[in-house]
Amino acid sequence: MEILGLILVCVGLAIAAVGGIWLIVVAFQESVLWGLGSLFIPLVGLAFVISHWDTAKRPFLVNIGGAVLMVLGSVMGGTGTEGAGAG
């Protein structure tokens, strides 16, 4: 089960990275300021998604899908410390 969790985390990370890069590319296509803001200022990317939902919807949802896979893989993999420390 831990191997499957690790695989899901890795696949989710790759999908989230693709979605994040795609979102930055879409922001740069809109404006250089949106692109630079998305890269360097923390919540500007979210503001871009909200204000340009029609163009940013698909990369944002791909990013969220990858994050969901990472969380699911983390839950499935666990920490491996269930029986440790019983003294």
C-alpha positions in Angstrom: 0.0 0.0 0.0 2.9 2.3 0.7 4.3 1.8 -2.8 1.0 2.7 -4.3 0.8 5.8 -2.2 4.3 6.8 -3.2 3.4 6.3 -6.9 0.3 8.5 -6.5 2.3 11.2 -4.8 4.9 11.2 -7.6 2.2 11.2 -10.4 0.3 13.9 -8.5 3.4 16.0 -8.2 4.1 15.8 -11.9 0.5 16.7 -12.8 0.5 19.6 -10.4 3.8 20.9 -11.8 2.4 20.7 -15.4 -0.7 22.6 -14.3 1.3 25.2 -12.4 3.6 25.8 -15.4 0.6 25.9 -17.7 -1.0 28.5 -15.5 2.1 30.7 -15.5 2.2 30.5 -19.3 -1.4 31.5 -19.6 -0.7 34.4 -17.2 2.2 35.6 -19.4 0.0 35.3 -22.5 -2.4 37.7 -20.9 0.2 40.2 -19.8 3.9 40.3 -18.7 2.8 41.9 -15.4 0.3 39.0 -14.7 3.1 36.5 -15.5 5.7 38.1 -13.3 3.2 38.7 -10.5 2.2 35.0 -10.7 5.9 34.0 -10.4 7.0 36.3 -7.6 4.0 37.4 -5.5 2.2 34.7 -3.6 -1.5 35.3 -4.2 -1.4 37.0 -7.6 -1.8 33.6 -9.3 -5.1 33.0 -7.5 -6.2 36.5 -8.3 -5.4 35.8 -11.9 -7.5 32.6 -11.9 -10.4 34.4 -10.3 -10.3 37.4 -12.7 -9.6 35.3 -15.9 -11.6 32.2 -15.1 -12.4 31.4 -18.8 -8.8 31.1 -19.8 -7.3 29.9 -16.5 -9.9 27.3 -15.7 -8.2 24.2 -17.3 -4.7 24.7 -15.9 -6.0 25.5 -12.5 -8.2 22.4 -12.4 -5.2 20.3 -13.6 -3.1 21.8 -10.8 -5.9 21.0 -8.2 -6.2 17.5 -9.6 -2.5 16.8 -9.1 -2.8 18.2 -5.5 -5.7 15.8 -4.8 -3.6 12.9 -6.1 -0.7 13.9 -3.8 -3.0 14.1 -0.8 -4.6 10.8 -1.6 -1.2 9.1 -2.0 0.0 10.6 1.3 -3.1 9.2 3.1 -2.6 5.8 1.4 1.1 5.7 2.1 0.8 6.7 5.7 3.9 7.5 7.8 4.9 4.0 8.6 5.0 4.6 12.4 1.8 2.8 13.5 3.6 0.4 15.8 6.7 2.4 16.7 7.3 3.9 20.1 5.1 1.5 22.1 7.8 1.4 24.7 
